[in-house]
Amino acid sequence: MNMIIVGCGRIGGELAYRLYLQGHQVAVIDQVDDAFNNLHPEFRGRTIEGDALNRDVLQRAGIEQAGGLAAVTNSDSINAVIAHVARTVFHVPNVIVRNYEARWRLIHEVFDLQTVSSTVWGAQRMEELLYSADPRPVFSAGNGEVDVYETVVPRTWQGHTLADLLGVNHCLPVALTRAGRALLPAPETRLETGDILHISATFEGIEALRQRLTQTQEK
Amino acid sequence: MFVLIAGGGRTGAQLAVLLTAQNHEVHLIEHRRDILARLHRELPTEIIYEGHPTDPQLLEQAGIQRAEVMAACTSNDADNLVLCFLARTRYNVPRTIARIYNPRNAWLFDQKFHVDAAINQSDILASLIEEEMSPGAMMTLLKLRRGEYSLVEEKIPPGARAIGIAIKDLALPQQCVIAAILRDGQIVLPRGLTELEEGDEVLAITDRPGAVELAKLLAPPD
């Protein structure tokens, strides 16, 4: 497939090489010639030096035949504008933008673009890892707004219902595994020590759950 | 009218001065330190909002929700496009105007990004300069349709070919009408039979090619 990458920084360079390894035809656009130094020495693909807002530059990169475009410069405005044009003018079927600064995230939402917030996602991931590892995240959806966590039911919660443990906000049960057998739990399911719980939760939700897990329960 | 101006460079600042003088309500957003220092000397402090013009939070503080016009005047084309799109789709701002910084990016400035009017500064300036280079004493009084048509004034010099000829017999260009004649301090409304005299000041509405032909028609014979 023909792929276009706009912005050849760390992310652009890495993405270009990965797509190349998968056998795609890759064209990378950057305003600054030096930026192409970020490409892997074994990368084989086209590099186009120029302003990606310029129609000629986009056409030279082959935007009319592109199957995918990733706008990954360090300007949220430029990323949004290029992605919007790629989708509405050139009908590129798959368009992804990088959200560079967290507070500009809204711009991409207004344009209704598929967004990767590498900075926010990375920071949140590290924050989670710096806290106790229980419950530990096993799957991350979107840009980490909702994660799926795994935890083992401690002795203090023996005999309580799942609803008591999860509370009402920001937490949903995914699966309960007892003696190696997983089931879809109901809120009134009684917990047993050693049950493995999978929960999908927001960041606030998992923090609240973490606190409840460590509290001693009065029977 | 409440106008939100993004970008306080020469264009944005001048616009703010102009609009406040006409008693319009204006808020202006700018983030560059050196420019802010100048803005605070030229404009009332309470209308200046410090921060990046595309910061959604700052836009709301500056009152984009109730803006009647968004004037995107930054020197960054992508920012201007994003501002117009955001203003219309998220905040329902009824009119959006954007400055085109790099003429090569002009193709982006239309309804794709909800730009109601795009001002191509370099283009306008270039055509003004081109006009000034053309010979003759023709003066442009007013630009219509963004410079496509203009109201021009030309004084008829001694010996001009048009002297003594009735307007109906004057081979005026297709896209040109004579709107008024200033004669001895009086306005003469031209009819087909009105004859032009030496010293008349002719006011005409014309397109660009028409202006060139009109200048030839009213010029002395050599």
Interface residues (C-beta under 8 A of the other chain):
Chain A: D51 L53 N54 R55 S75 D76 S77 I78 A80 V81 H84 V85 T88 V89 R103 W104 L106 I107 V110 F111
Chain B: T54 D55 P56 Q57 N76 D77 A78 D79 L81 V82 F85 L86 T89 R90 N102 R104 N105 W107 L108 K112 F113
